[in-house]
Structures are given as structure tokens and as C-alpha cells.
Amino acid sequence: METVVTVAVIIFVIVAGMFLIHRLNVQHDERIGAFRYSDALPGIGRRPRKSPRATVPKSPPADATRHERREGSR
């Protein structure tokens, strides 16, 4: 008889924990839904992107050219 009560209590605690976690997830989802991360800041307009990929710089970075000059002068 003690075993049945122990198993019932364990199952009840597991179900109560599942319910609590579910409720916390619902609250969290509501908070995330209420806050719009993708909205632009007031006074700052969105700039349209020309292409989906980032543009590649046409010239090498300044550090690379300085490094080449140092090696070339030796």
C-alpha cells in the first residue's frame, strides 16, 4: 500500500511540475510577443538593403597594405 501511495505522489509531483513549466512558458511567450524586437527605433528610419549578401570591399584593408609595405622595404 505504501508503494502505491509513493508512486501516486511522485506522479502528482511530476504532473504539477509539468503544469508549472507550461504556465511559465506561456507567460514568457506572451512577454516576447508584446515586445517587438524588429521595430525601428523612433526617429530612425530603416535603410533598404541593396542585396541580401554583404558587399565585398573593392580594395584591401588598410592594415594589409601597411603590412605589405613593411615586408617590401626589407
C-alpha positions in Angstrom: 0.0 0.0 0.0 2.9 2.4 0.8 4.4 1.8 -2.7 1.1 2.8 -4.4 0.9 6.0 -2.4 4.5 6.8 -3.1 4.1 6.2 -6.8 0.9 8.3 -6.8 2.7 11.2 -5.0 5.7 11.0 -7.4 3.3 11.1 -10.4 1.4 14.0 -8.9 4.6 16.0 -8.4 5.7 15.3 -11.9 2.4 16.5 -13.4 2.4 19.6 -11.1 5.9 20.4 -12.3 4.9 19.9 -16.0 1.9 22.2 -15.5 4.1 24.9 -13.8 6.7 24.8 -16.6 3.9 25.0 -19.2 2.4 28.1 -17.5 5.8 29.8 -17.2 6.5 29.1 -20.9 3.1 30.7 -21.8 3.9 33.8 -19.8 7.3 34.0 -21.4 5.8 33.7 -24.9 3.3 36.5 -24.1 6.1 38.8 -23.0 8.1 38.2 -26.1 5.0 38.7 -28.3 4.3 42.0 -26.6 7.8 43.4 -27.2 8.6 44.0 -30.8 12.3 43.4 -31.4 12.1 44.2 -35.1 10.6 47.6 -34.8 12.7 50.5 -35.8 13.7 53.0 -33.1 11.7 56.2 -33.1 13.3 58.8 -35.3 15.5 56.3 -37.1 14.2 55.0 -40.5 15.0 51.7 -41.9 17.5 51.6 -44.7 16.6 49.2 -47.5 19.3 46.7 -48.4 20.5 46.6 -51.9 21.3 42.9 -51.9 20.8 40.1 -49.4 24.5 39.4 -49.2 27.1 41.7 -47.8 29.2 43.7 -50.3 32.9 42.8 -50.7 35.3 45.7 -50.3 37.0 46.6 -53.6 40.4 47.4 -52.1 42.3 45.5 -49.5 42.1 46.8 -45.9 44.5 49.5 -44.8 46.3 47.1 -42.4 47.1 44.7 -45.2 48.7 47.3 -47.4 50.8 48.6 -44.5 51.9 45.1 -43.8 52.9 44.6 -47.4 54.9 47.8 -47.4 56.9 46.8 -44.4 57.9 43.5 -45.9 58.7 45.1 -49.3 61.1 47.6 -47.8 63.4 44.9 -46.3 
